[in-house]
Amino acid sequence: MMVKPMAKKNEVNQRGLWAIALIVLFAIAALGLTRPVTGGAILSPVTGLMTLKASAQDAMPYMTAIANGKPTLIEFYADWCTTCQGMAASLLALHQEFDPSINFVMLNIDDPQWRDQVQQFQVTGVPHLVLQAGDGTVAETFVGKVPKSILTESLQYLL
């Protein structure tokens, strides 16, 4: 009658192995489903942040843009914003495509010097994109992730 206790022990071990296998399977599935994929290529958050910071450095100063009479895209962003990081490559491509016809301005909402502009343009989330006509009137506003094709159409309309 020693066979029965051994069988129970093997049964318990087998259940434990199945439980571990299911946990590993769910972990792999969760990782696969939550990985960001953009443009057919996988971009790391570091790449998006680096592109965002580089774009901010190359952006036109706000005061210059509002004074030169050209259409302007103002991007309100934050370094910690993953959507801003994810859109950085698309906005950089648009900047390269439409420069010098359209001003590209980037204002970090965490920088206190832009507090008045955040209030003026009623920024409640980031990214917050404001498209201004050459006379300074707001032509369009977008909040959140916007497809590049929509932004391209809107920028072409401004011209």
TORPA-4810 file (N, C-alpha, C, O; in nm, 3 decimals):
<nodes>
NODE_1_0.080_-0.120_0.000_0.000_0.000_0.000_0.085_0.126_0.000_0.030_0.235_0.020_M
NODE_2_0.213_0.119_-0.021_0.303_0.234_-0.027_0.289_0.307_-0.160_0.338_0.419_-0.173_M
NODE_3_0.227_0.249_-0.255_0.216_0.307_-0.389_0.128_0.432_-0.389_0.159_0.528_-0.458_V
NODE_4_0.023_0.431_-0.314_-0.069_0.544_-0.315_-0.006_0.674_-0.268_-0.026_0.776_-0.335_K
NODE_5_0.069_0.679_-0.157_0.131_0.806_-0.118_0.228_0.858_-0.223_0.235_0.979_-0.245_P
NODE_6_0.303_0.771_-0.287_0.395_0.814_-0.392_0.318_0.873_-0.510_0.358_0.974_-0.568_M
NODE_7_0.209_0.810_-0.545_0.128_0.859_-0.656_0.076_0.999_-0.625_0.074_1.085_-0.713_A
NODE_8_0.034_1.022_-0.501_-0.014_1.155_-0.463_0.097_1.258_-0.471_0.075_1.370_-0.517_K
NODE_9_0.216_1.220_-0.428_0.329_1.313_-0.432_0.364_1.348_-0.576_0.389_1.465_-0.605_K
NODE_10_0.366_1.252_-0.665_0.392_1.278_-0.806_0.284_1.364_-0.867_0.311_1.451_-0.950_N
NODE_11_0.160_1.340_-0.827_0.047_1.419_-0.875_0.060_1.565_-0.832_0.032_1.655_-0.911_E
NODE_12_0.100_1.588_-0.708_0.121_1.723_-0.657_0.235_1.790_-0.732_0.223_1.906_-0.771_V
NODE_13_0.345_1.721_-0.754_0.459_1.776_-0.827_0.419_1.812_-0.970_0.460_1.916_-1.023_N
NODE_14_0.340_1.726_-1.032_0.296_1.750_-1.168_0.206_1.873_-1.176_0.218_1.952_-1.269_Q
NODE_15_0.117_1.891_-1.080_0.031_2.010_-1.074_0.115_2.136_-1.057_0.087_2.239_-1.119_R
NODE_16_0.217_2.128_-0.973_0.306_2.242_-0.951_0.379_2.281_-1.079_0.394_2.400_-1.109_G
NODE_17_0.425_2.179_-1.153_0.492_2.206_-1.281_0.398_2.271_-1.381_0.437_2.362_-1.454_L
NODE_18_0.274_2.223_-1.385_0.175_2.282_-1.475_0.146_2.428_-1.436_0.132_2.514_-1.522_W
NODE_19_0.138_2.453_-1.307_0.113_2.590_-1.261_0.228_2.681_-1.301_0.205_2.794_-1.345_A
NODE_20_0.351_2.635_-1.285_0.468_2.716_-1.323_0.468_2.740_-1.474_0.497_2.850_-1.520_I
NODE_21_0.437_2.635_-1.550_0.433_2.649_-1.696_0.329_2.752_-1.739_0.354_2.832_-1.829_A
NODE_22_0.212_2.750_-1.676_0.108_2.848_-1.710_0.150_2.991_-1.673_0.122_3.084_-1.748_L
NODE_23_0.215_3.007_-1.561_0.261_3.139_-1.519_0.363_3.193_-1.619_0.356_3.309_-1.659_I
NODE_24_0.456_3.109_-1.661_0.557_3.150_-1.759_0.489_3.185_-1.891_0.524_3.286_-1.954_V
NODE_25_0.395_3.105_-1.934_0.323_3.132_-2.058_0.249_3.265_-2.052_0.255_3.344_-2.147_L
NODE_26_0.180_3.292_-1.943_0.109_3.420_-1.927_0.207_3.538_-1.923_0.177_3.644_-1.977_F
NODE_27_0.322_3.520_-1.860_0.422_3.627_-1.854_0.474_3.660_-1.993_0.490_3.777_-2.028_A
NODE_28_0.501_3.557_-2.073_0.549_3.579_-2.210_0.440_3.647_-2.293_0.469_3.740_-2.369_I
NODE_29_0.318_3.603_-2.280_0.207_3.664_-2.354_0.188_3.810_-2.314_0.167_3.895_-2.400_A
NODE_30_0.195_3.838_-2.186_0.180_3.976_-2.139_0.291_4.065_-2.192_0.266_4.178_-2.232_A
NODE_31_0.412_4.015_-2.194_0.524_4.091_-2.248_0.503_4.119_-2.396_0.525_4.231_-2.443_L
NODE_32_0.461_4.018_-2.469_0.438_4.036_-2.613_0.326_4.133_-2.643_0.334_4.208_-2.740_G
NODE_33_0.221_4.132_-2.563_0.107_4.219_-2.588_0.130_4.363_-2.544_0.062_4.454_-2.593_L
NODE_34_0.224_4.386_-2.456_0.245_4.522_-2.406_0.366_4.590_-2.466_0.394_4.705_-2.432_T
NODE_35_0.438_4.525_-2.553_0.553_4.588_-2.618_0.506_4.688_-2.720_0.421_4.656_-2.803_R
NODE_36_0.558_4.811_-2.716_0.515_4.912_-2.814_0.576_4.883_-2.950_0.696_4.856_-2.962_P
NODE_37_0.493_4.889_-3.053_0.541_4.874_-3.189_0.497_4.997_-3.266_0.379_5.032_-3.268_V
NODE_38_0.594_5.064_-3.328_0.562_5.184_-3.404_0.628_5.176_-3.540_0.748_5.149_-3.551_T
NODE_39_0.550_5.200_-3.643_0.604_5.205_-3.776_0.672_5.076_-3.823_0.761_5.080_-3.908_G
NODE_40_0.630_4.964_-3.770_0.689_4.838_-3.812_0.821_4.807_-3.743_0.872_4.695_-3.755_G
NODE_41_0.875_4.902_-3.672_1.001_4.879_-3.600_0.976_4.900_-3.452_0.893_4.982_-3.413_A
NODE_42_1.049_4.828_-3.372_1.033_4.841_-3.227_1.132_4.946_-3.179_1.253_4.933_-3.200_I
NODE_43_1.081_5.050_-3.116_1.165_5.157_-3.065_1.169_5.148_-2.913_1.067_5.122_-2.849_L
NODE_44_1.284_5.169_-2.859_1.293_5.167_-2.713_1.251_5.302_-2.658_1.258_5.402_-2.730_S
NODE_45_1.208_5.306_-2.533_1.174_5.434_-2.472_1.292_5.531_-2.471_1.273_5.653_-2.480_P
NODE_46_1.413_5.477_-2.462_1.532_5.563_-2.462_1.546_5.633_-2.596_1.579_5.752_-2.601_V
NODE_47_1.521_5.562_-2.706_1.529_5.621_-2.839_1.428_5.733_-2.853_1.461_5.840_-2.904_T
NODE_48_1.306_5.711_-2.809_1.202_5.813_-2.817_1.237_5.936_-2.734_1.217_6.049_-2.779_G
NODE_49_1.290_5.914_-2.615_1.329_6.026_-2.530_1.444_6.104_-2.592_1.446_6.227_-2.588_L
NODE_50_1.540_6.033_-2.649_1.653_6.101_-2.713_1.606_6.183_-2.833_1.652_6.296_-2.853_M
NODE_51_1.515_6.129_-2.912_1.461_6.202_-3.027_1.382_6.323_-2.979_1.393_6.431_-3.037_T
NODE_52_1.304_6.307_-2.873_1.226_6.417_-2.817_1.318_6.531_-2.771_1.293_6.647_-2.802_L
NODE_53_1.423_6.496_-2.697_1.516_6.598_-2.646_1.591_6.667_-2.761_1.611_6.788_-2.758_K
NODE_54_1.633_6.589_-2.862_1.704_6.648_-2.976_1.613_6.742_-3.053_1.656_6.849_-3.097_A
NODE_55_1.487_6.702_-3.070_1.391_6.787_-3.140_1.367_6.916_-3.064_1.355_7.023_-3.124_S
NODE_56_1.359_6.907_-2.932_1.337_7.026_-2.849_1.454_7.123_-2.863_1.434_7.245_-2.866_A
NODE_57_1.574_7.070_-2.872_1.691_7.156_-2.889_1.692_7.226_-3.024_1.734_7.341_-3.035_Q
NODE_58_1.643_7.156_-3.127_1.643_7.211_-3.263_1.520_7.296_-3.293_1.515_7.363_-3.396_D
NODE_59_1.422_7.293_-3.205_1.297_7.366_-3.230_1.321_7.517_-3.229_1.415_7.567_-3.167_A
NODE_60_1.233_7.587_-3.297_1.242_7.733_-3.303_1.197_7.792_-3.169_1.101_7.743_-3.110_M
NODE_61_1.263_7.894_-3.122_1.218_7.961_-2.999_1.077_8.018_-3.017_1.042_8.070_-3.123_P
NODE_62_0.998_8.007_-2.914_0.858_8.050_-2.918_0.843_8.195_-2.963_0.763_8.225_-3.052_Y
NODE_63_0.919_8.285_-2.904_0.905_8.428_-2.935_0.940_8.457_-3.081_0.878_8.543_-3.143_M
NODE_64_1.036_8.387_-3.136_1.073_8.404_-3.278_0.958_8.357_-3.367_0.923_8.424_-3.464_T
NODE_65_0.901_8.244_-3.332_0.794_8.186_-3.414_0.670_8.275_-3.418_0.611_8.293_-3.524_A
NODE_66_0.630_8.330_-3.304_0.506_8.410_-3.305_0.528_8.547_-3.370_0.431_8.616_-3.401_I
NODE_67_0.653_8.586_-3.389_0.680_8.717_-3.447_0.706_8.714_-3.598_0.702_8.818_-3.662_A
NODE_68_0.732_8.596_-3.656_0.774_8.595_-3.796_0.661_8.580_-3.898_0.688_8.584_-4.018_N
NODE_69_0.537_8.563_-3.855_0.424_8.562_-3.948_0.406_8.433_-4.028_0.326_8.430_-4.121_G
NODE_70_0.477_8.328_-3.993_0.461_8.200_-4.063_0.369_8.109_-3.982_0.355_8.127_-3.861_K
NODE_71_0.306_8.011_-4.047_0.229_7.913_-3.971_0.320_7.841_-3.871_0.440_7.825_-3.894_P
NODE_72_0.261_7.799_-3.759_0.340_7.741_-3.651_0.272_7.618_-3.593_0.150_7.615_-3.575_T
NODE_73_0.352_7.517_-3.565_0.306_7.402_-3.489_0.374_7.412_-3.353_0.496_7.408_-3.343_L
NODE_74_0.294_7.427_-3.249_0.345_7.432_-3.112_0.314_7.297_-3.047_0.199_7.255_-3.040_I
NODE_75_0.419_7.232_-3.000_0.401_7.105_-2.930_0.428_7.126_-2.782_0.540_7.160_-2.742_E
NODE_76_0.325_7.105_-2.702_0.343_7.103_-2.557_0.371_6.958_-2.521_0.294_6.868_-2.555_F
NODE_77_0.481_6.935_-2.451_0.524_6.799_-2.423_0.584_6.791_-2.282_0.598_6.892_-2.213_Y
NODE_78_0.619_6.669_-2.243_0.692_6.645_-2.118_0.787_6.529_-2.145_0.753_6.435_-2.218_A
NODE_79_0.905_6.535_-2.086_1.003_6.428_-2.106_0.950_6.293_-2.060_0.984_6.190_-2.119_D
NODE_80_0.868_6.291_-1.955_0.817_6.166_-1.899_0.700_6.108_-1.978_0.657_5.996_-1.951_W
NODE_81_0.649_6.181_-2.074_0.531_6.140_-2.151_0.569_6.036_-2.257_0.639_6.069_-2.353_C
NODE_82_0.524_5.913_-2.239_0.559_5.808_-2.334_0.494_5.828_-2.471_0.550_5.787_-2.572_T
NODE_83_0.377_5.890_-2.475_0.314_5.921_-2.603_0.395_6.026_-2.677_0.413_6.017_-2.798_T
NODE_84_0.445_6.126_-2.603_0.532_6.228_-2.665_0.657_6.163_-2.722_0.699_6.195_-2.833_C
NODE_85_0.714_6.071_-2.647_0.833_6.000_-2.693_0.801_5.917_-2.817_0.880_5.911_-2.912_Q
NODE_86_0.686_5.853_-2.816_0.645_5.771_-2.929_0.618_5.850_-3.055_0.639_5.800_-3.166_G
NODE_87_0.572_5.972_-3.040_0.542_6.057_-3.156_0.663_6.138_-3.203_0.657_6.203_-3.307_M
NODE_88_0.770_6.136_-3.127_0.886_6.221_-3.156_0.942_6.199_-3.296_0.975_6.296_-3.365_A
NODE_89_0.955_6.075_-3.339_1.011_6.047_-3.471_0.920_6.101_-3.583_0.970_6.156_-3.681_A
NODE_90_0.789_6.085_-3.568_0.696_6.137_-3.670_0.700_6.289_-3.678_0.701_6.346_-3.786_S
NODE_91_0.704_6.353_-3.562_0.709_6.500_-3.561_0.842_6.551_-3.616_0.846_6.655_-3.682_L
NODE_92_0.949_6.479_-3.589_1.079_6.516_-3.645_1.075_6.505_-3.798_1.127_6.592_-3.867_L
NODE_93_1.016_6.400_-3.850_1.003_6.382_-3.995_0.920_6.495_-4.056_0.952_6.545_-4.164_A
NODE_94_0.812_6.534_-3.988_0.730_6.645_-4.038_0.807_6.777_-4.035_0.798_6.859_-4.126_L
NODE_95_0.884_6.795_-3.929_0.968_6.915_-3.919_1.063_6.921_-4.039_1.078_7.026_-4.102_H
NODE_96_1.126_6.810_-4.070_1.219_6.806_-4.183_1.147_6.827_-4.316_1.202_6.888_-4.407_Q
NODE_97_1.025_6.776_-4.327_0.948_6.789_-4.451_0.897_6.931_-4.474_0.900_6.981_-4.587_E
NODE_98_0.852_6.997_-4.370_0.788_7.128_-4.385_0.877_7.247_-4.352_0.836_7.362_-4.370_F
NODE_99_0.997_7.222_-4.302_1.089_7.331_-4.271_1.140_7.390_-4.402_1.175_7.310_-4.489_D
NODE_100_1.149_7.514_-4.424_1.129_7.628_-4.335_0.993_7.696_-4.348_0.974_7.806_-4.298_P
NODE_101_0.898_7.630_-4.416_0.767_7.692_-4.439_0.684_7.706_-4.312_0.602_7.797_-4.300_S
NODE_102_0.705_7.614_-4.218_0.626_7.613_-4.094_0.722_7.613_-3.975_0.820_7.540_-3.974_I
NODE_103_0.692_7.696_-3.877_0.770_7.700_-3.753_0.735_7.578_-3.669_0.617_7.542_-3.657_N
NODE_104_0.834_7.515_-3.610_0.812_7.404_-3.516_0.865_7.447_-3.381_0.985_7.468_-3.363_F
NODE_105_0.773_7.459_-3.285_0.806_7.506_-3.150_0.773_7.395_-3.051_0.670_7.328_-3.064_V
NODE_106_0.860_7.376_-2.953_0.835_7.275_-2.850_0.846_7.341_-2.714_0.947_7.403_-2.681_M
NODE_107_0.739_7.326_-2.634_0.736_7.385_-2.500_0.713_7.275_-2.398_0.612_7.204_-2.401_L
NODE_108_0.809_7.261_-2.308_0.802_7.158_-2.204_0.710_7.209_-2.092_0.739_7.311_-2.030_N
NODE_109_0.602_7.138_-2.068_0.505_7.185_-1.968_0.560_7.185_-1.827_0.504_7.250_-1.738_I
NODE_110_0.669_7.113_-1.805_0.730_7.109_-1.671_0.823_7.228_-1.646_0.874_7.246_-1.535_D
NODE_111_0.846_7.308_-1.749_0.930_7.427_-1.737_0.841_7.545_-1.697_0.752_7.581_-1.773_D
NODE_112_0.864_7.605_-1.581_0.776_7.713_-1.533_0.768_7.834_-1.626_0.671_7.910_-1.618_P
NODE_113_0.866_7.854_-1.712_0.862_7.971_-1.801_0.747_7.963_-1.902_0.710_8.065_-1.960_Q
NODE_114_0.690_7.844_-1.923_0.580_7.828_-2.020_0.443_7.822_-1.953_0.345_7.787_-2.018_W
NODE_115_0.436_7.855_-1.826_0.310_7.849_-1.751_0.200_7.932_-1.820_0.086_7.886_-1.832_R
NODE_116_0.234_8.053_-1.865_0.133_8.139_-1.930_0.082_8.076_-2.060_-0.037_8.083_-2.089_D
NODE_117_0.172_8.017_-2.137_0.130_7.954_-2.264_0.046_7.829_-2.237_-0.049_7.802_-2.310_Q
NODE_118_0.080_7.754_-2.133_0.000_7.637_-2.096_-0.142_7.681_-2.064_-0.238_7.615_-2.105_V
NODE_119_-0.157_7.791_-1.992_-0.290_7.842_-1.960_-0.358_7.902_-2.083_-0.476_7.878_-2.106_Q
NODE_120_-0.284_7.978_-2.161_-0.341_8.042_-2.281_-0.400_7.939_-2.377_-0.509_7.959_-2.431_Q
NODE_121_-0.327_7.829_-2.399_-0.372_7.728_-2.494_-0.450_7.615_-2.428_-0.480_7.514_-2.491_F
NODE_122_-0.483_7.632_-2.299_-0.566_7.538_-2.222_-0.513_7.394_-2.233_-0.587_7.301_-2.265_Q
NODE_123_-0.385_7.379_-2.204_-0.321_7.248_-2.210_-0.364_7.167_-2.088_-0.338_7.205_-1.974_V
NODE_124_-0.431_7.056_-2.114_-0.476_6.969_-2.006_-0.412_6.832_-2.013_-0.426_6.752_-1.920_T
NODE_125_-0.342_6.804_-2.120_-0.275_6.676_-2.137_-0.166_6.689_-2.240_-0.163_6.785_-2.318_G
NODE_126_-0.075_6.593_-2.242_0.032_6.595_-2.340_0.037_6.462_-2.413_0.004_6.358_-2.357_V
NODE_127_0.078_6.466_-2.538_0.114_6.583_-2.615_-0.009_6.666_-2.650_-0.119_6.614_-2.670_P
NODE_128_0.012_6.795_-2.658_-0.092_6.891_-2.695_-0.033_6.970_-2.811_0.065_7.043_-2.794_H
NODE_129_-0.092_6.955_-2.928_-0.040_7.020_-3.048_-0.133_7.131_-3.091_-0.254_7.111_-3.105_L
NODE_130_-0.076_7.249_-3.113_-0.153_7.364_-3.157_-0.099_7.407_-3.293_0.020_7.432_-3.307_V
NODE_131_-0.188_7.414_-3.392_-0.150_7.463_-3.523_-0.204_7.603_-3.538_-0.325_7.625_-3.532_L
NODE_132_-0.113_7.697_-3.559_-0.152_7.837_-3.573_-0.129_7.883_-3.717_-0.029_7.848_-3.780_Q
NODE_133_-0.223_7.961_-3.766_-0.205_8.023_-3.897_-0.100_8.134_-3.883_-0.059_8.169_-3.773_A
NODE_134_-0.058_8.187_-3.996_0.044_8.291_-3.996_0.004_8.415_-3.917_0.091_8.486_-3.868_G
NODE_135_-0.126_8.441_-3.904_-0.172_8.559_-3.830_-0.186_8.532_-3.680_-0.228_8.619_-3.604_D
NODE_136_-0.152_8.409_-3.638_-0.156_8.376_-3.495_-0.286_8.312_-3.448_-0.295_8.271_-3.332_G
NODE_137_-0.385_8.302_-3.534_-0.510_8.238_-3.493_-0.490_8.086_-3.488_-0.416_8.029_-3.568_T
NODE_138_-0.558_8.024_-3.395_-0.548_7.879_-3.381_-0.634_7.814_-3.488_-0.755_7.834_-3.494_V
NODE_139_-0.569_7.734_-3.573_-0.639_7.666_-3.680_-0.690_7.530_-3.634_-0.798_7.486_-3.674_A
NODE_140_-0.611_7.463_-3.549_-0.649_7.330_-3.504_-0.571_7.294_-3.378_-0.460_7.343_-3.356_E
NODE_141_-0.630_7.209_-3.296_-0.565_7.161_-3.173_-0.586_7.011_-3.163_-0.694_6.959_-3.189_T
NODE_142_-0.479_6.941_-3.125_-0.485_6.797_-3.104_-0.430_6.766_-2.966_-0.334_6.828_-2.921_F
NODE_143_-0.492_6.671_-2.898_-0.442_6.625_-2.769_-0.428_6.473_-2.777_-0.520_6.403_-2.817_V
NODE_144_-0.311_6.423_-2.738_-0.287_6.280_-2.741_-0.220_6.237_-2.870_-0.169_6.319_-2.946_G
NODE_145_-0.223_6.107_-2.892_-0.157_6.048_-3.009_-0.234_6.083_-3.136_-0.355_6.060_-3.145_K
NODE_146_-0.162_6.137_-3.234_-0.223_6.176_-3.360_-0.145_6.108_-3.473_-0.022_6.115_-3.475_V
NODE_147_-0.213_6.043_-3.566_-0.142_5.980_-3.677_-0.069_6.084_-3.762_-0.116_6.196_-3.780_P
NODE_148_0.046_6.045_-3.812_0.127_6.135_-3.894_0.050_6.185_-4.016_0.065_6.301_-4.056_K
NODE_149_-0.032_6.099_-4.076_-0.108_6.138_-4.195_-0.205_6.253_-4.165_-0.223_6.341_-4.249_S
NODE_150_-0.266_6.252_-4.048_-0.359_6.359_-4.009_-0.281_6.489_-3.991_-0.325_6.595_-4.037_I
NODE_151_-0.165_6.482_-3.925_-0.084_6.602_-3.906_-0.033_6.656_-4.040_-0.029_6.778_-4.060_L
NODE_152_0.004_6.567_-4.131_0.050_6.611_-4.263_-0.059_6.688_-4.335_-0.033_6.795_-4.391_T
NODE_153_-0.181_6.635_-4.335_-0.295_6.703_-4.398_-0.318_6.841_-4.336_-0.338_6.939_-4.408_E
NODE_154_-0.314_6.848_-4.205_-0.338_6.974_-4.135_-0.229_7.077_-4.165_-0.258_7.195_-4.182_S
NODE_155_-0.105_7.032_-4.172_0.005_7.123_-4.204_-0.004_7.172_-4.348_0.023_7.289_-4.376_L
NODE_156_-0.041_7.083_-4.439_-0.058_7.122_-4.579_-0.170_7.225_-4.592_-0.161_7.318_-4.671_Q
NODE_157_-0.276_7.208_-4.514_-0.387_7.302_-4.514_-0.342_7.441_-4.467_-0.387_7.543_-4.519_Y
NODE_158_-0.253_7.444_-4.368_-0.203_7.572_-4.317_-0.127_7.650_-4.423_-0.129_7.773_-4.424_L
NODE_159_-0.061_7.578_-4.512_0.017_7.646_-4.617_-0.074_7.695_-4.727_-0.028_7.754_-4.824_L
</nodes>
